[in-house]
Amino acid sequence: MVHEEELLDGAARVLAGDHSASMVQIAAGIGTSRATLSRRYATREALLKAVAVRAIEVVDGCLAPIDLADGGGGDEGGDEGADGAAFDAALEELVLALMPAAHLYGFTSRDATVLADPEFRAGVDRQDQRAAAFLALGQRLGRLRADLPPYWIWYSLWGLLDAAAEGVRDGHLAPRQIGHLVLTSFLSGTRPGTQPPAGAPAP
């Protein structure tokens, strides 16, 4: 029997590739029957809600390492005891941890039904604020470019993760490649020393 987490992750992968997939198509895509899927989720809307809850839970878990660098405060008052090495380690762990969650993001960030759910939106907003505070800490520690808004750094990371997941789905990238590709692309654009292009507005 497929565990619920595996079922929801599989459903999210199917939906990330085809947002209009029916219950029959989702069941086939995860290797189970329509009847089995319906016994757990009576309607497509119920399945979407469960995938959205799963997405919030998974990303919450991925965000746990950032507490190692900011003392768990997640705000500007949490700099005491933080250092560049701890931040770098937490940032790399965060990026690598988020990669398996890219399919969840790829679906939930685009589905109108999910986005209309106040609980999901509240969860995403909370996660965005927590991540932005962590990235701002990295800027204050001199580990990230100060000329980029923290939210832009966060959104750009998800853009890379989404691109990596699409590359794997399309068969152009191997799963073993994307960790290196995402991490190097992300860090090369956010580390200090990378000069903004000529004519770029001041932050």
C-alpha positions, 0 to 999 in steps of 0.5 A, a space after each residue: 500500500 502506498 503511504 499517504 506522503 508518497 501518494 501526495 508527492 506523486 499526485 503533486 508530480 503529476 499535477 506539476 506536469 499537467 495542472 488539469 489532470 483528472 483523478 483517473 490521470 493522477 491515479 495512473 500517474 502514481 501507479 494506483 487505481 482511481 478507486 483506491 485514490 477516491 477511497 482516500 480523497 473523495 473529490 479532486 478538491 479534497 486531494 488538492 487540499 491535501 497536497 497543499 497541506 503537504 506542501 506547507 509541511 514539507 517546506 516548514 521542515 526544509 526551513 528548520 536549518 535556518 534556525 541554526 544560523 539565526 538562533 531561532 529568532 528569525 528577525 533582526 534581533 537574532 544576530 547574536 551568536 550568528 556567524 558566516 560559516 553557520 549561515 553558509 552551512 544553513 543556506 546550503 542545507 536549505 537549498 539542497 533540502 528544498 529540491 525534493 519539494 520543487 514539484 510541490 511548489 510547481 503545482 501549488 504555486 500555480 493552482 487557482 484552487 490552492 491559491 484561493 485557500 486562506 490557510 495555504 496563503 497564510 502558510 506561504 506568507 509565514 514561510 516567505 517572511 521567515 526565509 526573507 528574515 534569514 536571507 537578510 541576516 546573511 546580508 548583514 553578515 556579508 554572506 549575500 549581496 546587499 543590493 538585492 531584496 531578500 524576497 527577490 533572493 528567495 523567489 529566485 531560488 524557487 525559480 531555479 528549483 522549478 526550472 530544475 524540476 521541469 528539466 527533469 520532467 522533460 528528460 533534459 536533466 538527470 536528478 543527480 545533476 540538479 543539486 549542483 546546478 541549482 546550488 552553483 547558479 543560486 550562489 553565483 548570483 547572490 554572493 557578494 562580489 558580483 557587481 550589478 549590471 551598469 545602469 541598474 537602479 540603486 537598492 
